């Protein structure tokens, strides 16, 4: 990218993703293959499916709510606003909303997320699509 770009995300375009959360793509373009940014939302009581991303490091930047992040063989850890969860490429992951409100976070992927790098590992035990 060689020119200034400003994208205004108005909150529209949210869709339910098979992983078990709602996603709004904020930035994901072939013209900038180095990074993608999506807003993710997990409803109260919701849990994403175990999954991994091939060749992509993902970071969850928690904006709202409370959750439990499970990354590979690490001990599950509580997360909340201001937490940053760094997930190495290829490592299994999932996150559970443990609060009463939505769990909202940015998913920042390097290089950018593409559907073919997503690999489902096992179904979630509970998915709340509210």
PADRENVEX-541669 format. One record per atom (N, C-alpha, C): x, y, z; atom name; residue in one letter. Coordinates in steps of 0.05 Angstrom, whole numbers, plus 5000, padded with zeros to 4 digits. Example, Ala and Ser with C-alpha at 12.3 -4.5 7.8 and 13.67 -1.06 7.14 Angstrom:
<sites>
+------+------+------+------+------+
:   c1 :   c2 :   c3 : name : resn :
+------+------+------+------+------+
: 5264 : 4886 : 5156 :    N :    a :
: 5246 : 4910 : 5156 :   CA :    a :
: 5264 : 4934 : 5156 :    C :    a :
: 5257 : 4955 : 5142 :    N :    s :
: 5273 : 4979 : 5143 :   CA :    s :
: 5258 : 5001 : 5157 :    C :    s :
+------+------+------+------+------+
</sites>
This chain:
<sites>
+------+------+------+------+------+
:   c1 :   c2 :   c3 : name : resn :
+------+------+------+------+------+
: 5017 : 4977 : 5000 :    N :    x :
: 5000 : 5000 : 5000 :   CA :    x :
: 5018 : 5024 : 5000 :    C :    x :
: 5012 : 5042 : 4982 :    N :    x :
: 5029 : 5066 : 4979 :   CA :    x :
: 5014 : 5092 : 4982 :    C :    x :
: 4989 : 5091 : 4988 :    N :    x :
: 4974 : 5116 : 4991 :   CA :    x :
: 4957 : 5115 : 5016 :    C :    x :
: 4950 : 5138 : 5026 :    N :    x :
: 4934 : 5139 : 5050 :   CA :    x :
: 4906 : 5129 : 5044 :    C :    x :
: 4896 : 5112 : 5062 :    N :    x :
: 4870 : 5101 : 5059 :   CA :    x :
: 4856 : 5102 : 5086 :    C :    x :
: 4831 : 5112 : 5086 :    N :    x :
: 4815 : 5112 : 5110 :   CA :    x :
: 4789 : 5098 : 5104 :    C :    x :
: 4783 : 5078 : 5120 :    N :    x :
: 4758 : 5063 : 5116 :   CA :    x :
: 4741 : 5068 : 5141 :    C :    x :
: 4716 : 5076 : 5136 :    N :    x :
: 4697 : 5081 : 5158 :   CA :    x :
: 4679 : 5057 : 5161 :    C :    x :
: 4681 : 5043 : 5183 :    N :    x :
: 4664 : 5020 : 5188 :   CA :    x :
: 4641 : 5029 : 5205 :    C :    x :
: 4617 : 5025 : 5195 :    N :    x :
: 4593 : 5035 : 5209 :   CA :    x :
: 4578 : 5013 : 5225 :    C :    x :
: 4590 : 4990 : 5227 :    N :    x :
: 4577 : 4969 : 5243 :   CA :    x :
: 4559 : 4951 : 5226 :    C :    x :
: 4554 : 4958 : 5202 :    N :    x :
: 4537 : 4941 : 5185 :   CA :    x :
: 4554 : 4919 : 5173 :    C :    x :
: 4541 : 4899 : 5162 :    N :    x :
: 4555 : 4878 : 5149 :   CA :    x :
: 4563 : 4855 : 5167 :    C :    x :
: 4553 : 4854 : 5191 :    N :    x :
: 4559 : 4832 : 5209 :   CA :    x :
: 4545 : 4807 : 5200 :    C :    x :
: 4559 : 4785 : 5200 :    N :    x :
: 4547 : 4759 : 5192 :   CA :    x :
: 4557 : 4738 : 5211 :    C :    x :
: 4540 : 4717 : 5214 :    N :    x :
: 4547 : 4695 : 5232 :   CA :    x :
: 4566 : 4677 : 5217 :    C :    x :
: 4588 : 4670 : 5230 :    N :    x :
: 4608 : 4652 : 5218 :   CA :    x :
: 4606 : 4625 : 5231 :    C :    x :
: 4610 : 4604 : 5215 :    N :    x :
: 4608 : 4577 : 5225 :   CA :    x :
: 4624 : 4571 : 5250 :    C :    x :
: 4644 : 4586 : 5255 :    N :    x :
: 4661 : 4583 : 5278 :   CA :    x :
: 4646 : 4586 : 5304 :    C :    x :
: 4624 : 4601 : 5304 :    N :    x :
: 4608 : 4606 : 5328 :   CA :    x :
: 4608 : 4634 : 5337 :    C :    x :
: 4614 : 4653 : 5319 :    N :    x :
: 4614 : 4681 : 5327 :   CA :    x :
: 4605 : 4698 : 5303 :    C :    x :
: 4599 : 4723 : 5309 :    N :    x :
: 4591 : 4742 : 5289 :   CA :    x :
: 4615 : 4758 : 5280 :    C :    x :
: 4619 : 4761 : 5255 :    N :    x :
: 4643 : 4775 : 5244 :   CA :    x :
: 4635 : 4798 : 5226 :    C :    x :
: 4649 : 4820 : 5230 :    N :    x :
: 4648 : 4843 : 5211 :   CA :    x :
: 4676 : 4849 : 5202 :    C :    x :
: 4680 : 4845 : 5176 :    N :    x :
: 4707 : 4851 : 5165 :   CA :    x :
: 4711 : 4881 : 5165 :    C :    x :
: 4732 : 4890 : 5178 :    N :    x :
: 4739 : 4919 : 5178 :   CA :    x :
: 4760 : 4925 : 5157 :    C :    x :
: 4778 : 4906 : 5154 :    N :    x :
: 4799 : 4910 : 5134 :   CA :    x :
: 4810 : 4883 : 5125 :    C :    x :
: 4805 : 4876 : 5100 :    N :    x :
: 4815 : 4851 : 5089 :   CA :    x :
: 4814 : 4853 : 5059 :    C :    x :
: 4837 : 4859 : 5047 :    N :    x :
: 4839 : 4863 : 5018 :   CA :    x :
: 4864 : 4852 : 5006 :    C :    x :
: 4863 : 4840 : 4983 :    N :    x :
: 4887 : 4830 : 4970 :   CA :    x :
: 4908 : 4852 : 4965 :    C :    x :
: 4899 : 4877 : 4963 :    N :    x :
: 4918 : 4899 : 4959 :   CA :    x :
: 4935 : 4904 : 4984 :    C :    x :
: 4928 : 4893 : 5007 :    N :    x :
: 4944 : 4895 : 5031 :   CA :    x :
: 4946 : 4867 : 5043 :    C :    x :
: 4963 : 4849 : 5031 :    N :    x :
: 4964 : 4822 : 5040 :   CA :    x :
: 4976 : 4817 : 5068 :    C :    x :
: 4987 : 4838 : 5079 :    N :    x :
: 5002 : 4834 : 5104 :   CA :    x :
: 4985 : 4833 : 5129 :    C :    x :
: 4959 : 4842 : 5128 :    N :    x :
: 4943 : 4843 : 5152 :   CA :    x :
: 4913 : 4843 : 5145 :    C :    x :
: 4897 : 4833 : 5163 :    N :    x :
: 4868 : 4836 : 5162 :   CA :    x :
: 4859 : 4842 : 5191 :    C :    x :
: 4836 : 4857 : 5192 :    N :    x :
: 4825 : 4864 : 5218 :   CA :    x :
: 4795 : 4858 : 5216 :    C :    x :
: 4785 : 4842 : 5234 :    N :    x :
: 4756 : 4837 : 5235 :   CA :    x :
: 4746 : 4842 : 5264 :    C :    x :
: 4722 : 4852 : 5266 :    N :    x :
: 4709 : 4854 : 5292 :   CA :    x :
: 4693 : 4828 : 5296 :    C :    x :
: 4698 : 4815 : 5319 :    N :    x :
: 4684 : 4790 : 5325 :   CA :    x :
: 4667 : 4795 : 5350 :    C :    x :
: 4644 : 4781 : 5350 :    N :    x :
: 4626 : 4783 : 5373 :   CA :    x :
: 4616 : 4755 : 5380 :    C :    x :
: 4619 : 4748 : 5405 :    N :    x :
: 4609 : 4723 : 5415 :   CA :    x :
: 4586 : 4730 : 5435 :    C :    x :
: 4563 : 4719 : 5431 :    N :    x :
: 4540 : 4725 : 5448 :   CA :    x :
: 4543 : 4712 : 5475 :    C :    x :
: 4529 : 4722 : 5496 :    N :    x :
: 4531 : 4711 : 5522 :   CA :    x :
: 4526 : 4681 : 5522 :    C :    x :
: 4544 : 4666 : 5535 :    N :    x :
: 4542 : 4637 : 5536 :   CA :    x :
: 4553 : 4623 : 5512 :    C :    x :
: 4562 : 4638 : 5492 :    N :    x :
: 4572 : 4627 : 5467 :   CA :    x :
: 4601 : 4618 : 5469 :    C :    x :
: 4608 : 4600 : 5452 :    N :    x :
: 4636 : 4589 : 5451 :   CA :    x :
: 4642 : 4584 : 5421 :    C :    x :
: 4666 : 4592 : 5413 :    N :    x :
: 4674 : 4586 : 5385 :   CA :    x :
: 4683 : 4557 : 5383 :    C :    x :
: 4684 : 4547 : 5359 :    N :    x :
: 4693 : 4520 : 5354 :   CA :    x :
: 4724 : 4520 : 5356 :    C :    x :
: 4734 : 4497 : 5364 :    N :    x :
: 4763 : 4493 : 5363 :   CA :    x :
: 4771 : 4495 : 5333 :    C :    x :
: 4791 : 4512 : 5328 :    N :    x :
: 4800 : 4516 : 5301 :   CA :    x :
: 4829 : 4525 : 5301 :    C :    x :
: 4841 : 4525 : 5277 :    N :    x :
: 4868 : 4536 : 5275 :   CA :    x :
: 4871 : 4550 : 5248 :    C :    x :
: 4890 : 4568 : 5246 :    N :    x :
: 4895 : 4583 : 5221 :   CA :    x :
: 4923 : 4575 : 5211 :    C :    x :
: 4924 : 4564 : 5187 :    N :    x :
: 4950 : 4556 : 5175 :   CA :    x :
: 4965 : 4580 : 5165 :    C :    x :
: 4990 : 4582 : 5175 :    N :    x :
: 5008 : 4603 : 5165 :   CA :    x :
: 5001 : 4631 : 5173 :    C :    x :
: 4983 : 4635 : 5192 :    N :    x :
: 4974 : 4661 : 5200 :   CA :    x :
: 4975 : 4664 : 5230 :    C :    x :
: 4988 : 4685 : 5240 :    N :    x :
: 4987 : 4692 : 5268 :   CA :    x :
: 4963 : 4709 : 5273 :    C :    x :
: 4947 : 4703 : 5293 :    N :    x :
: 4923 : 4718 : 5300 :   CA :    x :
: 4926 : 4730 : 5327 :    C :    x :
: 4915 : 4754 : 5330 :    N :    x :
: 4914 : 4768 : 5356 :   CA :    x :
: 4885 : 4775 : 5362 :    C :    x :
: 4876 : 4769 : 5386 :    N :    x :
: 4850 : 4779 : 5395 :   CA :    x :
: 4855 : 4803 : 5412 :    C :    x :
: 4844 : 4825 : 5405 :    N :    x :
: 4846 : 4850 : 5421 :   CA :    x :
: 4818 : 4853 : 5434 :    C :    x :
: 4816 : 4847 : 5459 :    N :    x :
: 4789 : 4847 : 5472 :   CA :    x :
: 4780 : 4876 : 5478 :    C :    x :
: 4756 : 4883 : 5468 :    N :    x :
: 4745 : 4910 : 5470 :   CA :    x :
: 4724 : 4911 : 5492 :    C :    x :
: 4707 : 4890 : 5493 :    N :    x :
: 4684 : 4890 : 5512 :   CA :    x :
: 4679 : 4862 : 5521 :    C :    x :
: 4669 : 4860 : 5546 :    N :    x :
: 4660 : 4834 : 5556 :   CA :    x :
: 4681 : 4818 : 5571 :    C :    x :
: 4674 : 4794 : 5577 :    N :    x :
: 4691 : 4776 : 5592 :   CA :    x :
: 4692 : 4749 : 5578 :    C :    x :
: 4715 : 4736 : 5578 :    N :    x :
: 4717 : 4711 : 5565 :   CA :    x :
: 4739 : 4693 : 5576 :    C :    x :
: 4740 : 4669 : 5565 :    N :    x :
: 4760 : 4650 : 5571 :   CA :    x :
: 4774 : 4641 : 5545 :    C :    x :
: 4799 : 4648 : 5542 :    N :    x :
: 4814 : 4641 : 5518 :   CA :    x :
: 4829 : 4614 : 5523 :    C :    x :
: 4826 : 4596 : 5503 :    N :    x :
: 4840 : 4571 : 5504 :   CA :    x :
: 4858 : 4569 : 5479 :    C :    x :
: 4884 : 4568 : 5484 :    N :    x :
: 4903 : 4569 : 5462 :   CA :    x :
: 4922 : 4545 : 5465 :    C :    x :
: 4920 : 4526 : 5446 :    N :    x :
: 4937 : 4502 : 5446 :   CA :    x :
: 4935 : 4487 : 5472 :    C :    x :
: 4958 : 4480 : 5483 :    N :    x :
: 4959 : 4465 : 5508 :   CA :    x :
: 4962 : 4483 : 5532 :    C :    x :
: 4961 : 4510 : 5528 :    N :    x :
: 4963 : 4529 : 5550 :   CA :    x :
: 4939 : 4527 : 5569 :    C :    x :
: 4943 : 4535 : 5593 :    N :    x :
: 4922 : 4536 : 5613 :   CA :    x :
: 4902 : 4557 : 5604 :    C :    x :
: 4876 : 4551 : 5603 :    N :    x :
: 4856 : 4571 : 5595 :   CA :    x :
: 4859 : 4596 : 5613 :    C :    x :
: 4856 : 4619 : 5600 :    N :    x :
: 4860 : 4644 : 5615 :   CA :    x :
: 4837 : 4664 : 5611 :    C :    x :
: 4829 : 4677 : 5632 :    N :    x :
: 4808 : 4697 : 5631 :   CA :    x :
: 4818 : 4721 : 5617 :    C :    x :
: 4800 : 4733 : 5600 :    N :    x :
: 4807 : 4757 : 5585 :   CA :    x :
: 4784 : 4778 : 5589 :    C :    x :
: 4791 : 4803 : 5585 :    N :    x :
: 4772 : 4825 : 5586 :   CA :    x :
: 4783 : 4849 : 5572 :    C :    x :
: 4769 : 4871 : 5573 :    N :    x :
: 4778 : 4895 : 5558 :   CA :    x :
: 4807 : 4902 : 5563 :    C :    x :
: 4822 : 4905 : 5541 :    N :    x :
: 4851 : 4911 : 5543 :   CA :    x :
: 4868 : 4887 : 5540 :    C :    x :
: 4857 : 4863 : 5542 :    N :    x :
: 4873 : 4839 : 5539 :   CA :    x :
: 4880 : 4835 : 5509 :    C :    x :
: 4904 : 4826 : 5504 :    N :    x :
: 4913 : 4818 : 5477 :   CA :    x :
: 4922 : 4789 : 5478 :    C :    x :
: 4909 : 4773 : 5462 :    N :    x :
: 4915 : 4744 : 5461 :   CA :    x :
: 4930 : 4739 : 5435 :    C :    x :
: 4955 : 4729 : 5436 :    N :    x :
: 4970 : 4724 : 5412 :   CA :    x :
: 4970 : 4694 : 5407 :    C :    x :
: 4961 : 4687 : 5383 :    N :    x :
: 4957 : 4659 : 5376 :   CA :    x :
: 4976 : 4652 : 5353 :    C :    x :
: 4997 : 4636 : 5358 :    N :    x :
: 5016 : 4629 : 5337 :   CA :    x :
: 5002 : 4614 : 5314 :    C :    x :
: 5013 : 4615 : 5291 :    N :    x :
: 5003 : 4602 : 5267 :   CA :    x :
: 5000 : 4572 : 5272 :    C :    x :
: 4977 : 4561 : 5265 :    N :    x :
: 4973 : 4532 : 5266 :   CA :    x :
: 4965 : 4521 : 5294 :    C :    x :
: 4963 : 4538 : 5314 :    N :    x :
: 4957 : 4529 : 5341 :   CA :    x :
: 4927 : 4529 : 5345 :    C :    x :
: 4916 : 4507 : 5356 :    N :    x :
: 4887 : 4506 : 5361 :   CA :    x :
: 4879 : 4528 : 5381 :    C :    x :
: 4854 : 4538 : 5377 :    N :    x :
: 4844 : 4560 : 5393 :   CA :    x :
: 4814 : 4559 : 5394 :    C :    x :
: 4803 : 4571 : 5416 :    N :    x :
: 4775 : 4577 : 5418 :   CA :    x :
: 4772 : 4597 : 5441 :    C :    x :
: 4749 : 4611 : 5441 :    N :    x :
: 4744 : 4630 : 5462 :   CA :    x :
: 4714 : 4627 : 5470 :    C :    x :
: 4710 : 4630 : 5496 :    N :    x :
: 4683 : 4628 : 5508 :   CA :    x :
: 4675 : 4654 : 5520 :    C :    x :
: 4650 : 4662 : 5516 :    N :    x :
: 4640 : 4686 : 5530 :   CA :    x :
: 4630 : 4677 : 5557 :    C :    x :
: 4642 : 4687 : 5578 :    N :    x :
: 4635 : 4680 : 5606 :   CA :    x :
: 4619 : 4702 : 5619 :    C :    x :
: 4613 : 4723 : 5605 :    N :    x :
: 4600 : 4746 : 5617 :   CA :    x :
: 4570 : 4747 : 5611 :    C :    x :
: 4557 : 4768 : 5620 :    N :    x :
: 4528 : 4772 : 5615 :   CA :    x :
: 4522 : 4787 : 5590 :    C :    x :
: 4542 : 4801 : 5579 :    N :    x :
: 4539 : 4817 : 5555 :   CA :    x :
: 4556 : 4804 : 5532 :    C :    x :
: 4555 : 4817 : 5509 :    N :    x :
: 4572 : 4807 : 5487 :   CA :    x :
: 4601 : 4809 : 5493 :    C :    x :
: 4616 : 4790 : 5483 :    N :    x :
: 4646 : 4790 : 5483 :   CA :    x :
: 4653 : 4801 : 5455 :    C :    x :
: 4666 : 4824 : 5454 :    N :    x :
: 4673 : 4837 : 5429 :   CA :    x :
: 4703 : 4840 : 5428 :    C :    x :
: 4715 : 4832 : 5405 :    N :    x :
: 4744 : 4835 : 5402 :   CA :    x :
: 4751 : 4839 : 5373 :    C :    x :
: 4775 : 4850 : 5368 :    N :    x :
: 4786 : 4851 : 5341 :   CA :    x :
: 4803 : 4827 : 5337 :    C :    x :
: 4800 : 4815 : 5314 :    N :    x :
: 4817 : 4793 : 5305 :   CA :    x :
: 4836 : 4804 : 5284 :    C :    x :
: 4861 : 4806 : 5292 :    N :    x :
: 4881 : 4818 : 5274 :   CA :    x :
: 4899 : 4795 : 5264 :    C :    x :
: 4899 : 4791 : 5238 :    N :    x :
: 4914 : 4768 : 5226 :   CA :    x :
: 4937 : 4778 : 5209 :    C :    x :
: 4960 : 4765 : 5212 :    N :    x :
: 4983 : 4770 : 5195 :   CA :    x :
: 4994 : 4744 : 5185 :    C :    x :
: 4997 : 4739 : 5159 :    N :    x :
: 4985 : 4756 : 5138 :   CA :    x :
: 4955 : 4755 : 5140 :    C :    x :
: 4942 : 4767 : 5121 :    N :    x :
: 4913 : 4771 : 5122 :   CA :    x :
: 4897 : 4744 : 5122 :    C :    x :
: 4874 : 4744 : 5135 :    N :    x :
: 4856 : 4721 : 5135 :   CA :    x :
: 4845 : 4715 : 5107 :    C :    x :
: 4845 : 4690 : 5100 :    N :    x :
: 4832 : 4680 : 5076 :   CA :    x :
: 4817 : 4655 : 5084 :    C :    x :
: 4794 : 4650 : 5073 :    N :    x :
: 4778 : 4626 : 5081 :   CA :    x :
: 4793 : 4600 : 5080 :    C :    x :
: 4811 : 4597 : 5061 :    N :    x :
: 4825 : 4571 : 5058 :   CA :    x :
: 4845 : 4565 : 5080 :    C :    x :
: 4852 : 4585 : 5097 :    N :    x :
: 4871 : 4580 : 5118 :   CA :    x :
: 4857 : 4571 : 5144 :    C :    x :
: 4830 : 4573 : 5145 :    N :    x :
: 4815 : 4565 : 5168 :   CA :    x :
: 4810 : 4535 : 5168 :    C :    x :
: 4816 : 4522 : 5191 :    N :    x :
: 4812 : 4493 : 5194 :   CA :    x :
: 4797 : 4488 : 5219 :    C :    x :
: 4773 : 4477 : 5216 :    N :    x :
: 4756 : 4469 : 5239 :   CA :    x :
: 4768 : 4444 : 5251 :    C :    x :
: 4770 : 4443 : 5277 :    N :    x :
: 4782 : 4420 : 5291 :   CA :    x :
: 4760 : 4403 : 5303 :    C :    x :
: 4741 : 4415 : 5318 :    N :    x :
: 4720 : 4401 : 5331 :   CA :    x :
: 4697 : 4420 : 5336 :    C :    x :
: 4673 : 4409 : 5337 :    N :    x :
: 4649 : 4427 : 5341 :   CA :    x :
: 4650 : 4438 : 5370 :    C :    x :
: 4638 : 4462 : 5372 :    N :    x :
: 4636 : 4473 : 5399 :   CA :    x :
: 4614 : 4458 : 5414 :    C :    x :
: 4615 : 4461 : 5440 :    N :    x :
: 4595 : 4448 : 5457 :   CA :    x :
: 4569 : 4464 : 5458 :    C :    x :
: 4572 : 4491 : 5454 :    N :    x :
: 4548 : 4508 : 5455 :   CA :    x :
: 4553 : 4532 : 5437 :    C :    x :
: 4534 : 4539 : 5420 :    N :    x :
: 4536 : 4562 : 5404 :   CA :    x :
: 4510 : 4578 : 5407 :    C :    x :
: 4512 : 4602 : 5415 :    N :    x :
: 4488 : 4619 : 5419 :   CA :    x :
: 4488 : 4640 : 5397 :    C :    x :
: 4468 : 4639 : 5379 :    N :    x :
: 4467 : 4656 : 5356 :   CA :    x :
: 4448 : 4680 : 5361 :    C :    x :
: 4447 : 4690 : 5385 :    N :    x :
: 4430 : 4713 : 5392 :   CA :    x :
: 4444 : 4739 : 5386 :    C :    x :
+------+------+------+------+------+
</sites>
